[in-house]
Structures are given as structure tokens and as C-alpha cells.
Amino acid sequence: MRIQKFGSRRRGIALAAGIASTALVLGACADTDEGSGGDGGDAEAFEIDCAAYEEFGDLEGTTVTVYTTIVEPEAETQQASYEPFEECTGVTVEYEGSREMEAQLPVRVQAGNPPDIAILPQPGLLSTLVNEYDAVLPAPEQVEANVDEFWSEDWKEYGTVDGTFYAAPLGSNVKSFVWYSPSMFADAGYEIPETWDDLITLTETIAEGNEGATRPWCAGVESGDATGWPATDWIEDMVLRSAGPEVYDQWVSHDIPFDDPQIVEAFDMAGEILKNPDHVNGGLGGVDSIATASWTDAGYPILEGNCWMHRAANFYATQWPEGTEVGPEGDVYAFYLPAETTDEKPTLVAGEFIGAFTDRPEVEAFQTYLSSSDWANAKAAATPAGGWVSANNGMDPENLATDFDKLSAEILADEATVARFDGSDLMPSAVGTDSFWSGMTEWFASDRSTEQVTSDIEKSWP
């Protein structure tokens, strides 16, 4: 994949029974047999070597606080993946998940009450915390050594600000997916589209053949203080497809203005689906309902037969209601969001990064664990319901739970894939997590024109 930036308690312990019990709970969240060819989710099969944490001294009885946007149901497997570290070191990890974390973290930093560690969903937020608040500490040498071993230079660069490496990558996301019902497609005789024109033709065919609340697409961008972000993914995917990766890089780095005609064209490309009342918003309302429909629930109308397709990242696999079967012959599955030709495979990717605000030994030890192949494999083993991957090259793909996760991992590792990191995550926070999010929300809620939205966002660029 080519990405360009804009004192030990036990040795070799197995993942504890707590992860095994988590597996039993989460197995019901996405009952799937698509991973039957591997041993993903076999928590007891994975062991870590505790010796890696002996150099940090006796950590028994200490606590590390973690602040993140990762909430239920993903939070349960995230916390389960920490158990090998806790068993090795005696450290207790206190976990706090909030969808308002991006907005609240700078407030807590200014108030002198930061967490020990924050899982940062945007490199842009990292840059803000470094440049405006001087709050994030450079990564310890053990963390940098892990990243040099297990990650590509591009991923390391996303955690680097002005030449200093601060934040190790954590999970990795593939965002260019469309979720659908295999049985609905089969019953209607529809095939998976291979090009963008095929997708638009399919959309129009579905629209012409349906009446009432049923629509080809469903979408939602409500996400608390982060409302609007799912729509930015749409635009980023469209820029990659209509203008290409080089223009995408220029846009993200502001070498061209946000309201450049090529970006306006990408908005209109997305609007061909999202702003057309004949194409959205199945089971949820009109175009304006996209602004208020929760992103976590926006794909559910597929299960009720009220919409046919929902564009969302690989991690949306964790959002389906309990009992939903994810698989090629299941209740839902996903296909690659097609490009303009079959010769192209532009792919939008994203991920989280580990930023530390305190330098105690237990914090550095936990950073080291999270940057290691140990954690990546523990997380894979602790996620039996699927919906998680990493570009950490020390992760064994066979530990991934489902064929869909393995497909996502293959895309991340494929040298033929031309990928770009989520643009809003790379842009300055004033744009990427502010005016871009709010502008997209108003694009739907108030039917604001593309020209007005892109012009306003351009004016907000610091």
C-alpha cells in the first residue's frame, strides 16, 4: 500500500479469562461464520512476554488513565486487550470513552487536568495539542523503536510534528466500503458495482423501482460534538476518485484552496447521491434527516428493507445490532466503494495515535505495550466479533476474527493500493474537526450550496 502523508508478574502469560468472557459477550453482537477458516477470536491462544516491561521497574499498584473516543461496543474489546499488560505489570488502566473527546480534551489540557494517555483520532488534533498547548510529550525511545520495527515510515510520520515523534499509531481503518444486504441484492438480481458509473446506474435503477420510504441509500452524520465527520469521509473519497491522489494531497496541505473547482466537483459528485431526495434517506426521512440521524444507527434501515446501501468504514461492522450476521451470505456485508475505472483503487484510510501527557514509568510502559506487536495481536484476539484491523506488520492476520477483517488487512498491506489518510484528520483542527464538520452538517440541514459551504470552510483555514 502506498500512503503519502499530508518487575514482571508472569512471563509469557496467556490472555486472561476476562478476555475469554468478553469474547462470549461480544460473539452475540455479530454472529458470523465468515472467519471459520482461521482461529481469530481464540483469546487463549495468544501469549505475550512480560520481560519487555521489566526495565520500567516495579509498577505494582500504579494506575494509568486513558481518554478516548472509542465507546461501546468497541470499548469492551479495547479494554480487554489491556489485560495482558495489566497482568504482567500490576498496573491498573482506567478507561474513559466519550464521543465528545476531541472537543473536551483541549479543555482538560487547559484546565491542567489531562489524562495520562489520550487515543487521538486525528493527526491534526495531535498537531494542535503540540503547537498550541505544548501538552504532548515526545514518545519514549522504547515506543519509537517499536514503531520503527512494526510500522511504515508514513504511519510514523502521521505521529510526528515538526520533526519530533510524539505519537505511535494504534489501529488502522479502511474507510472506502459500502454496506449492503447480500440477500436483497440477490433477490433483485443486482450485482456489485465495479465502477463509479456502475454505482450510479444501480442507484438510479433502485430509485426507479421503489416507492414509499425505501431509498437506495441511507446516511447519518450525527455524532455529538463530532457531528458531521461521516460526511467528510464521503467528500474525501470523492476527491480521491474525481481529482486523484495528487490533488488530494494539495487540498489537505492547503496548496490549493478548499473551494478549488476540483473540490467543488467532488462535493457535487457526493451530492449526486446524498442531496437527491430520490436517493436518500431510506427509512429515516429526507435529505435534511442526514444531519440528525445518528451515524451509529444510520445503516440499520438496510436490515428493515428501507434502504439498500450505506457507505461506512470497516469498523462499522461493530455497530450492527446484536444478532446481525456479517458475511458474504449474511444479513449485511460490504464492498469496495468503486473508483471511476477498474484500473484504479484509491482508498481512504485512518487510524488512532497514542499521545502521552505525563512521563511516569507506568505511562511509558503502557505506551510501549500499545506500540508493540503484542498489543496488536492481543486486540485482534480479543475482538471475536470483528470490525478491527491494524497496519502493524507484527500482527498475524490469522488472529483477525473474520474474512472481512482479513480483507481490510490485505488492502492495507497491498502495494497496489493507492491510499490516502483521512483528510479532515490531517487538516488543522479549526478546519478538520470544526468548520469542515459543521459545514457538512449545514449542507444537509439547511440545504446550503456547495459553493457557500466550501467558501466558508476556506475562510476558516488558519
Secondary structure, DSSP 8 states (H G I E B T S, - for coil): -EEE----S-SSEE--HHHHHHHHHHHTTT---TTTTS-TT-GGG-EE-GGGGGGG---TT-EEEEEES--TTHHHHHHHTTHHHHHHH--EEEEEE-TTHHHHHHHHHHTT---SEEEES-HHHHHHHHHTT-------HHHHHHHHHHS-HHHHHHTEETTEE--EEEEEEE--EEEE-HHHHHHHT-----SHHHHHHHHHHHHHH--TT-EEE----B-GGGTTHHHHHHHHHHHHHHT-HHHHHHHHTTSS-TT-HHHHHHHHHHHHHHT-TTTS-TTT-SGGGGGTSBTTTTTGGGTTTSEEEEE--GGGGGTS-TT--BSTTSSBEEEE---SSTT--EEEEEEEEEEES---HHHHHHHHHHTSHHHHHHHHHT-TT---B---TTS-GGGSSSHHHHHHHHHHH-TT-EEEE-HHHHS-HHIIIIIHHHHHHHHHHS---HHHHHHHHHHH--
